[in-house]
Amino acid sequence: MNSMKSPKILPWIARKAGISDELALKLWRRAVSEAEYLTGKAEGSKFWGLSVERFLALVEDEVGTTPEYSLTPAPRLSWMWHHQTRMSLLSLMAAENAYRYWQNTWENLYSHQEAA
């Protein structure tokens, strides 16, 4: 099993979901194990992303099994992860577009200098 340290946000997620820190840590370890099995790696962005995604899904599944008399329903947390992923992708797309613009401008400038 991976010896990766748990994320510092784990206790916050546990409180928001209404589960113990111990249970959150067990769910994290399970998520890491599943991500390692699925990716074949214990590092990298794909492994990390899948670990977090699996963890949030496991927390949501666990919260769904809490007694119905619970007075504080836990929020669904996966939206936060998906939103963060979308925002990261938008930043990457913006950087890529800026690079392409710079590259096209440079090529146009260079080709005009050669023609002169």
Secondary structure in CASP SS format (residue, H / E / C, confidence):
PFRMAT SS
TARGET T0000
AUTHOR 0000-0000-0000
METHOD secondary structure of the structure
MODEL  1
M C 1.00
N C 1.00
S C 1.00
M C 1.00
K C 1.00
S C 1.00
P C 1.00
K C 1.00
I C 1.00
L H 1.00
P H 1.00
W H 1.00
I H 1.00
A H 1.00
R H 1.00
K H 1.00
A H 1.00
G C 1.00
I C 1.00
S C 1.00
D H 1.00
E H 1.00
L H 1.00
A H 1.00
L H 1.00
K H 1.00
L H 1.00
W H 1.00
R H 1.00
R H 1.00
A H 1.00
V H 1.00
S H 1.00
E H 1.00
A H 1.00
E H 1.00
Y H 1.00
L H 1.00
T H 1.00
G C 1.00
K C 1.00
A C 1.00
E C 1.00
G C 1.00
S H 1.00
K H 1.00
F H 1.00
W H 1.00
G H 1.00
L H 1.00
S H 1.00
V H 1.00
E H 1.00
R H 1.00
F H 1.00
L H 1.00
A H 1.00
L H 1.00
V H 1.00
E H 1.00
D H 1.00
E H 1.00
V H 1.00
G H 1.00
T C 1.00
T C 1.00
P C 1.00
E C 1.00
Y C 1.00
S C 1.00
L C 1.00
T C 1.00
P C 1.00
A C 1.00
P C 1.00
R C 1.00
L C 1.00
S H 1.00
W H 1.00
M H 1.00
W H 1.00
H H 1.00
H H 1.00
Q H 1.00
T H 1.00
R H 1.00
M H 1.00
S H 1.00
L H 1.00
L H 1.00
S H 1.00
L H 1.00
M H 1.00
A H 1.00
A H 1.00
E H 1.00
N H 1.00
A H 1.00
Y H 1.00
R H 1.00
Y H 1.00
W H 1.00
Q H 1.00
N H 1.00
T H 1.00
W H 1.00
E H 1.00
N H 1.00
L H 1.00
Y H 1.00
S H 1.00
H H 1.00
Q H 1.00
E H 1.00
A H 1.00
A C 1.00
END
